[in-house]
Amino acid sequence: MPPILLAVDKTYPKGLMWFRRDLRVDDNAALYHALRACRQVVCVFVFDRAILDELPRTDRRVEFIRESLVELQAELRALGGGLILRHAVAQDEIAPLARALEVQAVFANRDDEPQALARDAQVLGALANGGISFHTYKDHSIFDREELLTKTGQPYTVYSAYRRAWLAKVDSFYLKAYPVRSHADALAPPPADHVSPVPALADIGFEKSNLAELEIPTGSQGGSALFEDFFQRIDRYEQTRNYPAVRGPSYLGVHLRFGTVSVRQVAGVAHQLALQGDEGASTWLSELIWRDFFFQVLAHHPQVAEGKSYRPEYDRIQWHHGKHADMLFEAWCAGRTGYPLVDAAMAQINQSGYMHNRLRMVVASFLCKDLGLDWRRGERYFAQHLNDFELSSNNGNWQWASSSGCDAQPFFRIFNPVTQSERFDPEGKFIRRYLPQLSRLSNTSIHAPWTATPVELEAAGLRLGDNYPAPIVDHAEAREHTLHRYAVVREPAREPVRGKKRRA
């Protein structure tokens, strides 16, 4: 069940709200509970060095967080509060800060990623040693942990069944927003010696990325603007979502990741429209349900975050290793496979930190089942490059593509990168955007340049193996090798075909 709302008797004289992946004021569960429970609430955000020190110095996500904090700090100040900002190891910083502020409780929203759970366990212990309470709340999903189980009390392993249970259980109670502003009078500004502006990127060891050039909106205002734009076309989502050259997706992934939009708000709108028969809203709501599904998979099976297959037998797959495998992986990363849709998709993620959902499936299938490379290599690459990276969804999607995961794609369903290109980018608009060297090919040849005649190649100024690579594998041959590779680990009776792929 969701956390029971605390009484308004102000249990604590003073509390500390610890913002993490929830960079907004409105409909923030932990902030609401802090304001209800405390006569005064001070707020903090820690640029956590345990996470940041491992990132590239131009990581867009850090800049997104930094810009979102500028807005958050201004909003908190306008409500009478403020935001303490620290650049430190969070698990070492929170307890000493709580003691220095003389608070009786710390409030935060839950994060079930293993590293976050370990951090919170350390913080809980340090706070307890000082007699300070630590309260956490659900905020980044509609249902989490034990809230949605089978009739036998087990976590769901099949998405379609989980979706039915999710839709049967959800109601206005679970989708209702927390009225934070009604209790904002409890917000208190930080003590003078804790007041500081949001640090510049250089102050925390980072450099500006191309975030501004990409026109990626930040903060809750940016998230709201994106959702408003999507709301105007959500009824067409089912028809447009698979075409990378079309403005079909919501582009809210990074905002859901860092909590600059409320999942309750967007799911509530989608659910209401779906009840009214809006097919697009129903399909998009299913994507949000997939996100919840993968959260509960991670919560109940944390071993998947340690490189283990959800289905242990798939850890026996013999992936390619060695120098040749490294060469294939480097070609995949750089978008030099010779398959235009794959290469254009990799150019998109490398340039922008975003990849269209349909293309995430195509490139993942290509890595595992055309190149025969371990899905974990692709998982790590996406984790490094995706603006909207979430461990649960990233792991779940990669294990889905490699057929090793919970409710995964059957091993024998292998995406053909050429037919996928012909079907979902029929005029080659997406390919031409990211691979301009192919722009003069016909709408037929652009999907498979090696099939073009010498005359067409010359007219297009294309030299295979020179300004664009020849295919590094033959798809038909690779498919046969993959079927053999998986045959040694597949279930002997049958491999059921299950639900469709999703995306948050």
N, C-alpha and C positions, 0 to 999 in steps of 0.2 A: 504493500500500500504506500501511497505518497506520504511524506512526513506530515504529521498532524500539526496544524498551525498552533504556534505558541500563544499563550494567553497574553493579553495586553497589560499585564501587571508589572511589566518591566523587571524581569528576573534579575538582570545584571545592571549595576550602575554604568558600566562601560564595556564596550565590545570592540573587536577589531575585525573588519571585513577584509578578507584576503582575496582580491581578484586574481584569477588565473586565466582560464580559457572562457571567460564570460564578460567580455569587455563592453558592457552596456549597463545602464541604470534601470531602464524599464523592464518589467517582468523578469527580474533577476531573483531567483529563489533564495539564495543565501543572503543577499542584501535585504530582502524583505523580512526574513526571519530575524536577522540581526537588528533591524530597526524596530521590530515588534518586541524583541526580548530585552533591549538595552535602552537606558535613558540617554546614552551618548554612543555614537558609533564613529570610529575613525577608520579610514580606508587605506589600504596599501596594495602596491603591485611590486613584485620583485622580478627584475630581469635575471632569470635564473641561470647562473653560470654553468650549472651542471648540464644544462641543455645547450646554451648559446655557445659555449667554448668549442663545441664540436662542429659548429656550422661554418659554411663558407662566409667570408667577410662581406659578401654582397647578397646575402640571403634576403629575398624579397619578403619573406614572412616576418623577419625582424623589423623591417621598415613598415610593414603593414601594422604590426603591433604598436610600434612607436607612434605612428600617425593616429591610430585609433585611441591611444592613451591621451594624446593631446585633446581630443574631443571629450573623452571621458572625464579628464581632470576639469575641463571647463564646465561641464555639466554638473559635476559634483560641487564645484565652487558656487555655481549659480543657485544650488539648492541649500547652501550654507555649510557645505562640507569641504572636502579636498582630497588629495591623494598623496600619500607618502610613496616615494619611489626609491628603490634600492637596486643596486647591481651587485649581486652576491649569490652564494649558494643558498637557495631558499630554505632548505631544511636546517641550515645553520643560522638563518637570519630571523625567522618568524618568532621563535620562543624568546630570544633576547629582546626583540622589539616589543613583544607583548608585555614583558616584564617592565621594560622602560616606560611604556605608556600606562602601566598599572591597570590593564584590562583584566576582566574576569573570564572572558570567553573569546574565542576566535571562531569566525564563521567562514565557510568556503563551500563552493560547489564541488561535487564529487568528480573524480576522474579515475576510471578503472583501468587505465593503462598500467602495466606492471611497475614501471619506473615511478609513476606518480603514486601508486599505492605504497611503494617502499618509502618514498619521500614522506608521505602523510603519516605513515607509521612512526617514522623518526620524529616528526613534528609532534604527533600526539604524545609520545613518551616524554619529550622535552617539556611540553606544556604541562603535562600531568605532574611532573616533578616540581613545577612551580605553582601547583594548585589551580591551573587555568584549564577551563573546559575547551573542547574542540568539537564543533558541530559541522557536519557536512550534509549536503542536500543534492537531490537529483535536479539537474538543470539542462543537460545537453541531449536528453532523449525523452520520449514520452513514457516509455516503460523501461526499467532497467533491473538488473540483478534478478531477484526472485519474484518480480511482479507478474510475470507472464510465464507460466509453466504448464506442462501437459497435465492431464487428469491424474497421472501417476506421480506428479510432482517432479518431473524431469524437465530439463531445458529442451526446447524444440531443436530438432536437427533438420527439419524440412521447412523451407521458407513458406511454401503455400499454406501449410498448416499454421505456421506462426502468423501469417498475414490474416487468416480467418479469425484466429483467436484475438489478434490485435484489434481488428475491426469490431469484433463482438464486444470487447471490453471497453473500448475508448468511448468517452462521453464528455460532456462539457466540464465535468470535474477535473479531468486530466488535461484538458486543453485551455482551461481558464487561466488568464494572466494574473500574476501576483501584482497587486496595486501598490507598488513601491512608493510612488509620490504621495500617497495618502499618509505615509508615516515618515516622510523625509525630514520632518522637524527634529528628528533624533540625530541627524547627521551633524558631526562636529568637525571643525577645521583641525588639521594637525597642529601640534605645538610649534611655536615659531622656529625652534631649532631643528624641526623635521620638514620644514617647507622647502621645496625646490621645484624648479620647472622640470618638465619631461626632458631627460638628457638627449642631447644630439646623438646621432648614430656614432659619430667619432668618439664620443665620450664613453661608449660601451664597446669600442673596438670594431665597429662596422663601418661600411661605406654605403653610399647611396646606390640603389639598384636601378633598374629601369621601370620600377613600379609606376612612377608618374607618367612615363612615356606610354605605358600600356593602358593608362587611364583606368586603373583598377580602383574603384572607390573604397574608402576606408571608413572605419567607425560605424556607429549605429545609423548615422544619417546616410552613409553610403549603402549600407545593407538595406535600409528602408527604401531608398531610391531604386535599387535593383529589384527588390520584391514588387514594388509598384509597377515597374516596367514589365516584369514577368506576369503580374496579375492581368495586364491588358491582353496577354496572348496565351495564357495558360490553357484556354479552351482548345488551342491548336497544338498543344504539347505532344500528344500522341502521334500526330501526323508529321511533326517536324523534328522530333528529338533525335532521330538516327542520322540526320544529314549534317555533316560538319560544316558545310558551307552556308548553312541556314542558321539564323538566330533562333534556335529552338530551346536550348537549356535555360535554366534559371540563372546560372553563374553565381549561385549563392554558396557554393561549397566552402570557400575560404571564410565567409561570414558565419556559417554554421560551425566551422572548425574553431574559430576564436570567439564565438558567442556574441558577435556584434549584431546578430539577429536572434530572436527567440524562436526555438523550434516549436514551442507551443503556439506561437502566433501564426507561423506559416503553415503548420500542420492543421491548425484550427480552420484557417481559411480554405485550405485544400479539402479538408473533410466536409465542410459545409457545402462547397460546390459539388463535391462528389455525390453527396446525398441528393442534390438537385439534378443529377444525371450528367454532369460535366465529365466527359470521357478523359479529357486532358488532365483535369485536376485529379481524377481517380488514378491515372497512371503515375502522375508525379507524387501523389501520396504514397503509392506503392514503393517509390524510390526512397522516401523517408522511412518507410517500414523496413526496407532492406537495411538501412543504416542502423535502426534499432536492433534488428536481427543480428547483425555483426557485432554490435556492442555486447549482446548477451552471449554470443559465442565466445568472445574474448573473456568475459567475466567468469564463465564456467569452465573454460578450457585455456587458461593462460599459457599453456605450453606452446600454443601456436605462435606466440610472440617470441619464442626462443628458437625459432627455425624448425619446429617440429610440424610434420603434416598432421592435419586433423584426423585423417585416416592413416594410421601408422604404417599400413602395408605399402603406402606410396613413398615412404622413405627408402624403399628398396630400389626405386627407379635408378637406372644407371645413366646419369646425365653425362654429356661430353665434358671432358676436362683437358687441361693442358694448353699448349701454346695456340693450337688451332681454335680451341674453344674460346680462348681469350681474344683472338682475332675476330671471331664471329661476334662476340659480345661488344667489342669496340665498334664494329661496323653498325650493330643495332643501335648503340648509344648515340652514335654520330649521325644516324640516318643515312647510311651508305650500304643498304642491303640490296639495292637494285629493284626493290618493289616500291613503287611511288607512294602508295597510300601509307605504308609503314614509315617510309622515310619522311614524308610530309608531317605525319603525326609526331615523330621524334623531333623534327625541327620545331614544331609547335611547342612542345614541352620545354625544349632547350632554350627557346627564345622568350617564352612567356610564363613558364611554370604552370601552364594549364594544358590539359588535353581533353578533347571531346570524349564522352563516355563510350560511344561506339568504337572509337579508335583505341581506347584503353584495352578493350577486349581483343581487337585485331592485333595490336602489337604484343600483347601478352601471349596470345595463342602462337604468334609467330616465333617468339623467343623460345617457348617451351616445346612446341610441336613441329616447327619447321627447322629451328636451329638445334633443338635437342639440348637446350641449356637449362640449368636449374632455375626454377621460378624464384628462388630466394635472391638471385642476382638482380632480377627485374624489380622485385619488391624493394630492395635497398636503393636502387636507382630512383624509383618513384618517390621513396621516402625523402631522398635528398633534394628532389627537384619540384615536387608538386606543391603549389601554394596551399592547396586544401588537404594536404596529407593528414589523414587520421589513421592511426595504427590499425584499428579494428577493421575499417573498410578496406584499407590497402591490403592487409593480409588476407582478408576474406575474399577479395576480388582476385588476387593472384592465385590463391589456392583454388578458387572457382575455375579459373582459366586452366590451371594445371591438372584439374580433376582430382586433386588431393584433399579438397576441403569439405566443409559442411554443406550438403546439398549442392555439390559441385556439378559443373558441366560434365556430361559423360565423356570418357576418354576418347571415344571414337568420333566425337563431333569436333572437327578441326576446321577452323576458319580458313577459307581460301582467300588470300589477300587480293587477288585479282578480281574475283567475283564480288567480294565485299566492296571494292573500289567502284566497279561498274554499277553496282546497285545503289550505293549510298553517296557517291560523288560522280553521278553519271556524266556530267559535263566537265569534270576535272577542275572545277572552280577552286576547291580546297587545295588540290595538288598544285595548281598553278600559283596560288598565293605563296606557298612555302617552298616550292621548287621551280623558280622562274626559268631555269634552264630547260624545263620541259614544256614551257608555255606555248611553243609553236607546234607541238604535236597535235594530231587530230583528237577528237573526243573519244575515239576508239583506241588509238595507239597509246594514249597517255597513261592508260592503266597497266600496260605491259610493253614498254618501249622496245624490248628485244624482238617483238613481233612486227615492228614497223619495217617497211621496205628500205633498202639502202637509199633510194631516192628521197623518201620522206625524212629519213634521218638527216640526210645532207641538207634538205630544205629547212629543217628545224634547227640546224646548227648543232646537232647532237652527235657526240662521239662516245659510244658506249665503251666503258673502261677508261675514259678520259674525263670528260666533264660531267658524266653520270655513270655510275657503276653498272656492270652487268649483274644479273641476279647471283647472289652468293650461294644459293641452294636452288635445287629444282623442287618445286612444291609437291609434285606428285610423288617423287622419290622420297622426299622427307616424310610425307604422310605415311608411306608404307613402313619406313623405319620406326616411326612413332607408334604405329599400331603394334609392331613387334615388341618395342620397348615396354609398352604398357601391358602387353599380354601376360607377362610374368607376374604381375601384381594385381590384375583385375579380379573381381569376384567371379568365381567359376560359373555361377548360375546365370546371371544376367547383369546388365548395367542399366538401371532405369533411367529414362529420360525425364527430367524434372523441369522446374520452372524457368522462366526467362531471366536474363541478366538485368541488373538494376544499376542505379547510381544515385548517390547523394550529391 
